[in-house]
Amino acid sequence: MLFSSPIFLFLFLPIVLAVCSLPGLKLRNRLLLFFSVIFYAWGEVLFVFLMLGSALANFYLGRWVDRETEPRRRKWAVGVAVALNIGTLAFFKYSNFVVANLNAVLGDFHLGLIHLDRVRLPIGISFFTFHALSYVLDVYRRKWPSAKNPADVALYIFFFPQLIAGPILRWSSIAPQLLKRAVTKEKFADGIRRFAGGLAKKMIIANTVALPADKIFALPASQLTPSLTWLAVLCYTLQIYFDFSGYSDMAVGLGKMFGFQFIENFEFPYIAQSIREFWRRWHISLSTWFRDYLYIPLGGNRCARWRTHLNLVIVFFLCGLWHGASWTFVVWGLYHGIFLVLERTRFGKLLAWAPRAFRHGYALLVVMAGWVLFRADSFTQAIVFLRNMAGFSTAVAGAGQIVARYWTNELACSIAFGIVFSMPAWYAILAGAARLQAKVPERLQPATLCAGQAAQLFLVTALLLISASWMAGGTYNPFIYFRF
């Protein structure tokens, strides 16, 4: 069930909001768990049992870790938990990948092949596995005690706003909210605004630019030209940001409607002036998860320079693998890791002295080239796209397609909005309105404040209506991160 689907927006969400407004925090928690199970079962009935089993197993593992006092036994307990969760993720996500690569090697040596029925990938397994690991690791680090009831662990893992594509939450931040939280009018209204903004990002920008991106990436190399390739990469660059950040905004907004405060997942990553800054702004819940649970335990930057560089490469190798069971994802992760290492050398010092425009152009170019690896179905396709981006056309004479075939007024508007709102334009507008409000005579300020609130209400309503009309029109509506 997608957040951007009519059945969610007009049936599921209103019912959940109405039912979960009943008094009693414990009752609301149990109702949220019940509806979260229904939400997941809508698309993955069989795997609901896997998730319930994971929640129950991690509850008991967390209790084991919490009650142990002897350090060696505590390490054994957390080791079992890590092995169980990573093993489950590895089986479902990487079995097909490993078998395919082994069979390729065995085939070269004319040996017998491994036969394995194709393993289905549960939706959102990478996200709920990291939630489960965070639960056990936070208990191990004494950041928060283990849950007294398995239903609390299940709600932490299952809670439908963040279940499919994050943000990746920490047990230490959610557990206190399971025990005490309040839904205020201000928080609920802010949740609606965030949800409406995220839905508009998804429907108006991401879905519009997704269509030409997918069509151009599906073309054979003989029909690609440099201009067409750049259009596809630009569209995909906007698509993946507005698709994923839109989902995150909707998740944060839904959390506020139920009284929860989630971590912010994006902070305008395309205004970054280095790859290091990009990863402080992009998928923040994932990058901080890897930092706290892997990079720092490996030694972080507190060790020799060569070891720090190796730690970065290891982290981003695993980051790439986390995104998908494909060598293109692995190379994408290593690609970012290499640039992060470079920025810790003399190259980084030279970059810091460069003009701001150069630094921004450098970061954006590196990121866009990386998105080619992320989006491409194979290394061959990635190389073809990168060659075209460098100006070396692969089109056969007379067979190349033209940009005008994909360019529409709707696409032009979506790209323009995408570029503007990739920057903190909305915050600049609000800051400007606040400055104007401060200059208004005191006797008129209540009226202008009401006018501003009315304008915000009109904008939120308009965004919801426009998004709903596009939903009703059956527009192209994929969610990129669902497959992770």
LOVEXVO-48446 format. One record per residue (C-alpha): x, y, z; residue in one letter. Coordinates in steps of 0.05 Angstrom, whole numbers. Last residue first. Layout:
<drenlos>
DRENLO       X       Y       Z  aa
DRENLO       X       Y       Z   A
...
</drenlos>
This chain:
<drenlos>
DRENLO       X       Y       Z  aa
DRENLO     311     -40     -18   F
DRENLO     257     -50     -71   R
DRENLO     211       1     -38   F
DRENLO     265      54     -45   Y
DRENLO     246      74    -116   I
DRENLO     171      85    -106   F
DRENLO     134      81    -172   P
DRENLO      73     123    -190   N
DRENLO      61     138    -264   Y
DRENLO      -4     176    -263   T
DRENLO     -71     142    -252   G
DRENLO    -113     204    -262   G
DRENLO    -144     196    -193   A
DRENLO     -74     201    -164   M
DRENLO     -61     264    -204   W
DRENLO    -126     293    -176   S
DRENLO    -105     274    -106   A
DRENLO     -38     309    -114   S
DRENLO     -72     372    -140   I
DRENLO    -123     369     -82   L
DRENLO     -70     358     -29   L
DRENLO     -25     413     -56   L
DRENLO     -84     461     -60   A
DRENLO    -105     446      12   T
DRENLO     -34     457      37   V
DRENLO     -29     522      -2   L
DRENLO     -97     548      22   F
DRENLO     -80     532      94   L
DRENLO     -13     567      87   Q
DRENLO     -47     628      57   A
DRENLO     -98     628     114   A
DRENLO     -42     625     164   Q
DRENLO      -9     685     130   G
DRENLO     -74     724     129   A
DRENLO     -85     709     202   C
DRENLO     -15     736     218   L
DRENLO     -30     797     175   T
DRENLO     -93     811     215   A
DRENLO     -59     801     282   P
DRENLO      -1     845     260   Q
DRENLO     -43     905     241   L
DRENLO     -42     940     309   R
DRENLO      33     926     316   E
DRENLO      51     962     251   P
DRENLO      80     913     200   V
DRENLO     156     911     199   K
DRENLO     159     845     238   A
DRENLO     111     812     190   Q
DRENLO     156     831     132   L
DRENLO     214     797     166   R
DRENLO     172     735     180   A
DRENLO     149     733     107   A
DRENLO     222     735      84   G
DRENLO     240     678     132   A
DRENLO     181     638     106   L
DRENLO     202     649      34   I
DRENLO     274     631      49   A
DRENLO     250     568      84   Y
DRENLO     211     550      21   W
DRENLO     272     562     -23   A
DRENLO     318     516      17   P
DRENLO     347     488     -48   M
DRENLO     324     424     -83   S
DRENLO     259     464     -84   F
DRENLO     283     509    -140   V
DRENLO     313     453    -182   I
DRENLO     252     408    -174   G
DRENLO     204     465    -189   F
DRENLO     241     479    -255   A
DRENLO     245     404    -271   I
DRENLO     170     396    -257   S
DRENLO     153     457    -300   C
DRENLO     195     432    -358   A
DRENLO     165     363    -353   L
DRENLO      94     391    -356   E
DRENLO     112     435    -415   N
DRENLO     137     373    -450   T
DRENLO     205     346    -470   W
DRENLO     209     272    -486   Y
DRENLO     209     273    -562   R
DRENLO     240     342    -561   A
DRENLO     304     311    -532   V
DRENLO     320     277    -598   I
DRENLO     330     203    -613   Q
DRENLO     393     177    -647   G
DRENLO     382     129    -706   A
DRENLO     406     173    -763   G
DRENLO     479     156    -752   A
DRENLO     484     104    -697   V
DRENLO     482     135    -628   A
DRENLO     541     123    -581   T
DRENLO     556     196    -572   S
DRENLO     621     216    -539   F
DRENLO     604     281    -503   G
DRENLO     626     262    -432   A
DRENLO     553     249    -414   M
DRENLO     551     202    -473   N
DRENLO     610     163    -447   R
DRENLO     579     161    -377   L
DRENLO     514     133    -406   F
DRENLO     549      79    -446   V
DRENLO     592      61    -386   I
DRENLO     530      54    -342   A
DRENLO     496      10    -394   Q
DRENLO     556     -36    -397   T
DRENLO     562     -37    -321   F
DRENLO     491     -64    -317   S
DRENLO     419     -45    -301   D
DRENLO     439      28    -291   A
DRENLO     405      69    -237   R
DRENLO     458      69    -182   F
DRENLO     516      71    -232   L
DRENLO     485     131    -267   V
DRENLO     469     161    -198   W
DRENLO     544     163    -186   G
DRENLO     555     209    -245   A
DRENLO     501     254    -216   M
DRENLO     535     254    -148   V
DRENLO     604     270    -176   V
DRENLO     576     326    -220   L
DRENLO     537     356    -161   L
DRENLO     598     355    -115   A
DRENLO     643     387    -167   Y
DRENLO     592     440    -187   G
DRENLO     583     459    -114   H
DRENLO     657     464    -102   R
DRENLO     667     505    -166   F
DRENLO     611     553    -147   A
DRENLO     641     563     -77   R
DRENLO     709     581    -105   P
DRENLO     766     533     -91   A
DRENLO     805     537     -26   W
DRENLO     767     479       7   A
DRENLO     779     437     -55   L
DRENLO     854     445     -47   L
DRENLO     849     420      24   K
DRENLO     806     362       2   G
DRENLO     856     343     -52   F
DRENLO     911     343       0   R
DRENLO     877     282      30   T
DRENLO     812     273      70   R
DRENLO     771     292       8   E
DRENLO     804     235     -29   L
DRENLO     779     185      23   V
DRENLO     708     212      15   L
DRENLO     715     207     -60   F
DRENLO     737     134     -54   I
DRENLO     678     118      -9   G
DRENLO     630     148     -58   H
DRENLO     657     103    -114   Y
DRENLO     659      44     -66   L
DRENLO     584      51     -54   G
DRENLO     569      59    -129   W
DRENLO     614      -1    -142   V
DRENLO     573     -44     -94   V
DRENLO     508     -18    -124   F
DRENLO     532     -36    -194   T
DRENLO     555    -104    -168   W
DRENLO     483    -121    -152   S
DRENLO     446    -144     -89   A
DRENLO     418     -76     -71   G
DRENLO     421     -16     -26   H
DRENLO     455     -52      31   W
DRENLO     511     -72     -16   L
DRENLO     526       1     -31   G
DRENLO     527      18      43   C
DRENLO     570     -44      56   L
DRENLO     623     -18       7   F
DRENLO     612      50      37   F
DRENLO     629      27     107   V
DRENLO     689     -14      84   I
DRENLO     717      45      43   V
DRENLO     709      93     102   L
DRENLO     743      44     150   N
DRENLO     801      35     100   L
DRENLO     811     110      98   H
DRENLO     811     113     174   T
DRENLO     860      55     175   R
DRENLO     908      91     127   W
DRENLO     904     153     170   R
DRENLO     921     117     234   A
DRENLO     865     112     286   C
DRENLO     814     159     317   R
DRENLO     779     172     251   N
DRENLO     729     116     260   G
DRENLO     758      58     299   G
DRENLO     717       1     270   L
DRENLO     666      14     326   P
DRENLO     660      86     300   I
DRENLO     647      66     228   Y
DRENLO     598       9     244   L
DRENLO     542      24     292   Y
DRENLO     548     100     300   D
DRENLO     571     119     230   R
DRENLO     530      67     193   F
DRENLO     468      90     230   W
DRENLO     487     163     218   T
DRENLO     491     150     143   S
DRENLO     425     113     143   L
DRENLO     384     163     184   S
DRENLO     415     221     145   I
DRENLO     392     196      78   H
DRENLO     429     254      44   W
DRENLO     451     316      83   R
DRENLO     513     293     120   R
DRENLO     528     248      61   W
DRENLO     529     308      14   F
DRENLO     576     345      62   E
DRENLO     629     291      54   R
DRENLO     616     290     -21   I
DRENLO     633     363     -23   S
DRENLO     598     430     -34   Q
DRENLO     528     406     -16   A
DRENLO     469     444     -45   I
DRENLO     442     379     -73   Y
DRENLO     435     348      -4   P
DRENLO     378     394      17   F
DRENLO     374     369      89   E
DRENLO     345     299      85   F
DRENLO     324     245     135   N
DRENLO     297     284     194   E
DRENLO     292     238     255   I
DRENLO     222     221     276   F
DRENLO     179     254     330   Q
DRENLO     117     215     348   F
DRENLO      49     242     369   G
DRENLO       5     203     320   F
DRENLO      -3     261     271   M
DRENLO      71     276     282   K
DRENLO      90     206     257   G
DRENLO      47     216     196   L
DRENLO      85     280     180   G
DRENLO     153     247     189   V
DRENLO     132     190     143   A
DRENLO     104     238      91   M
DRENLO     168     278      93   D
DRENLO     208     214      86   S
DRENLO     167     192      26   Y
DRENLO     178     260      -6   G
DRENLO     252     256      10   S
DRENLO     254     189     -27   F
DRENLO     215     208     -89   D
DRENLO     239     280     -90   F
DRENLO     312     259     -86   Y
DRENLO     308     198    -132   I
DRENLO     267     235    -184   Q
DRENLO     310     298    -186   L
DRENLO     374     260    -201   T
DRENLO     334     214    -247   Y
DRENLO     309     273    -288   C
DRENLO     379     303    -292   L
DRENLO     408     235    -313   V
DRENLO     355     226    -367   A
DRENLO     364     297    -394   L
DRENLO     440     288    -394   W
DRENLO     432     224    -434   T
DRENLO     387     257    -485   L
DRENLO     436     314    -495   S
DRENLO     495     266    -502   P
DRENLO     458     222    -553   T
DRENLO     429     152    -543   L
DRENLO     395     112    -598   Q
DRENLO     450      61    -612   S
DRENLO     459      49    -537   A
DRENLO     390      17    -534   P
DRENLO     336      57    -498   L
DRENLO     309      34    -430   A
DRENLO     347      89    -393   F
DRENLO     311     139    -438   I
DRENLO     242     112    -420   K
DRENLO     256     107    -346   D
DRENLO     282     179    -342   A
DRENLO     225     205    -386   P
DRENLO     173     175    -338   L
DRENLO     208     190    -272   A
DRENLO     209     265    -283   V
DRENLO     133     270    -274   T
DRENLO     129     220    -217   N
DRENLO     183     256    -177   A
DRENLO     157     327    -187   I
DRENLO      81     332    -178   I
DRENLO      64     266    -145   M
DRENLO     123     253    -100   K
DRENLO     141     324     -80   K
DRENLO      67     339     -73   A
DRENLO      58     280     -25   L
DRENLO     118     304      16   G
DRENLO      89     374      22   G
DRENLO      20     347      41   A
DRENLO      50     301      93   F
DRENLO      93     357     123   R
DRENLO      33     404     126   R
DRENLO     -11     350     157   I
DRENLO      42     335     209   G
DRENLO      49     409     226   D
DRENLO     -27     411     238   A
DRENLO     -22     350     284   F
DRENLO      37     380     321   K
DRENLO       1     446     332   E
DRENLO     -65     413     352   K
DRENLO     -27     370     402   T
DRENLO     -17     295     401   V
DRENLO      18     274     464   A
DRENLO      74     226     481   R
DRENLO      95     181     538   K
DRENLO     114     108     541   L
DRENLO     120      93     467   L
DRENLO     154     160     460   Q
DRENLO     209     138     508   P
DRENLO     221      76     465   A
DRENLO     227     116     400   I
DRENLO     293     153     412   S
DRENLO     332      97     445   S
DRENLO     303      45     397   W
DRENLO     333      84     339   R
DRENLO     295      99     275   L
DRENLO     314      87     202   I
DRENLO     272     138     163   P
DRENLO     248      93     134   G
DRENLO     228      61      68   A
DRENLO     176       8      82   I
DRENLO     162      10     157   L
DRENLO     170      84     171   Q
DRENLO      98     107     170   P
DRENLO      73      35     184   F
DRENLO     101      23     254   F
DRENLO     125     -49     246   F
DRENLO     194     -47     278   I
DRENLO     177      -1     338   Y
DRENLO     107     -31     341   L
DRENLO     136    -102     345   A
DRENLO     185     -81     399   V
DRENLO     128     -52     439   D
DRENLO      85    -114     427   A
DRENLO     141    -157     456   P
DRENLO     127    -127     525   N
DRENLO     178    -106     577   K
DRENLO     222     -72     525   A
DRENLO     297     -72     534   S
DRENLO     328     -15     572   P
DRENLO     352      48     537   W
DRENLO     422      74     518   K
DRENLO     453      16     557   R
DRENLO     501       1     500   R
DRENLO     472     -70     494   Y
DRENLO     401     -43     495   V
DRENLO     419       6     439   D
DRENLO     451     -52     401   L
DRENLO     390     -97     408   V
DRENLO     340     -45     385   Y
DRENLO     386     -16     331   S
DRENLO     393     -86     301   L
DRENLO     317     -93     296   A
DRENLO     311     -25     263   H
DRENLO     367     -43     215   F
DRENLO     330    -106     196   T
DRENLO     265     -66     187   F
DRENLO     299     -21     137   F
DRENLO     335     -73      95   S
DRENLO     273    -117      94   I
DRENLO     229     -61      65   G
DRENLO     188    -106      20   I
DRENLO     207    -179      28   P
DRENLO     253    -203     -28   L
DRENLO     230    -269     -60   R
DRENLO     282    -324     -64   V
DRENLO     287    -356    -133   R
DRENLO     289    -431    -127   D
DRENLO     361    -453    -119   L
DRENLO     402    -498    -165   H
DRENLO     477    -494    -157   I
DRENLO     514    -511    -222   L
DRENLO     559    -571    -234   G
DRENLO     629    -554    -258   L
DRENLO     651    -533    -327   H
DRENLO     705    -486    -298   F
DRENLO     674    -424    -329   D
DRENLO     605    -451    -308   G
DRENLO     628    -456    -236   L
DRENLO     648    -383    -237   V
DRENLO     581    -360    -267   A
DRENLO     545    -408    -220   N
DRENLO     579    -375    -160   L
DRENLO     557    -306    -185   N
DRENLO     485    -327    -194   A
DRENLO     484    -364    -127   V
DRENLO     511    -303     -90   V
DRENLO     461    -255    -122   F
DRENLO     401    -302    -112   N
DRENLO     419    -311     -39   S
DRENLO     433    -237     -27   Y
DRENLO     368    -205      -3   K
DRENLO     330    -261      30   F
DRENLO     388    -300      59   F
DRENLO     432    -240      75   A
DRENLO     376    -203     111   L
DRENLO     360    -264     154   T
DRENLO     434    -275     169   G
DRENLO     444    -202     186   I
DRENLO     387    -207     237   N
DRENLO     407    -274     267   L
DRENLO     482    -259     267   A
DRENLO     471    -191     300   V
DRENLO     427    -222     354   A
DRENLO     476    -279     367   V
DRENLO     533    -229     373   G
DRENLO     492    -187     422   V
DRENLO     484    -247     467   A
DRENLO     557    -268     461   W
DRENLO     579    -197     477   K
DRENLO     534    -196     538   R
DRENLO     564    -263     560   R
DRENLO     634    -235     554   R
DRENLO     616    -171     593   P
DRENLO     583    -207     653   E
DRENLO     521    -168     671   T
DRENLO     469    -204     628   E
DRENLO     397    -179     640   R
DRENLO     396    -130     582   D
DRENLO     428    -175     529   V
DRENLO     378    -231     545   W
DRENLO     319    -184     545   R
DRENLO     342    -156     477   G
DRENLO     348    -227     450   L
DRENLO     278    -242     474   Y
DRENLO     250    -180     440   F
DRENLO     293    -193     379   N
DRENLO     262    -262     370   A
DRENLO     191    -235     378   L
DRENLO     202    -178     328   A
DRENLO     235    -224     277   S
DRENLO     179    -275     284   G
DRENLO     128    -219     272   L
DRENLO     168    -197     212   M
DRENLO     172    -267     182   L
DRENLO      99    -278     196   F
DRENLO      82    -214     159   V
DRENLO     124    -242     102   F
DRENLO      66    -286      78   L
DRENLO      17    -229      70   V
DRENLO      63    -181      34   E
DRENLO      25    -125      -2   G
DRENLO     -35    -111      43   W
DRENLO       0    -151      98   A
DRENLO      46     -91     111   Y
DRENLO     -12     -43     124   F
DRENLO     -52     -95     162   I
DRENLO       8    -106     209   V
DRENLO      13     -30     218   S
DRENLO     -62     -27     234   F
DRENLO     -54     -77     291   F
DRENLO      10     -43     317   L
DRENLO     -25      25     316   L
DRENLO     -83      -6     354   L
DRENLO     -36     -34     407   R
DRENLO      -2      33     415   N
DRENLO     -68      69     420   R
DRENLO     -92      21     475   L
DRENLO     -28      33     514   K
DRENLO     -35     108     507   L
DRENLO    -106     110     533   G
DRENLO    -161     152     502   P
DRENLO    -186     138     431   L
DRENLO    -155     180     376   S
DRENLO    -126     117     346   C
DRENLO    -193      97     316   V
DRENLO    -203     162     278   A
DRENLO    -131     169     254   L
DRENLO    -130      96     232   V
DRENLO    -196     102     195   I
DRENLO    -175     167     161   P
DRENLO    -108     136     140   L
DRENLO    -136      71     111   F
DRENLO    -193      99      69   L
DRENLO    -180     164      32   F
DRENLO    -104     169      32   L
DRENLO     -86      96      35   F
DRENLO    -138      72     -16   I
DRENLO    -124     132     -61   P
DRENLO     -50     114     -68   S
DRENLO       8     161     -53   S
DRENLO      23     131      15   F
DRENLO      31      66     -22   L
DRENLO       0       0       0   M
</drenlos>
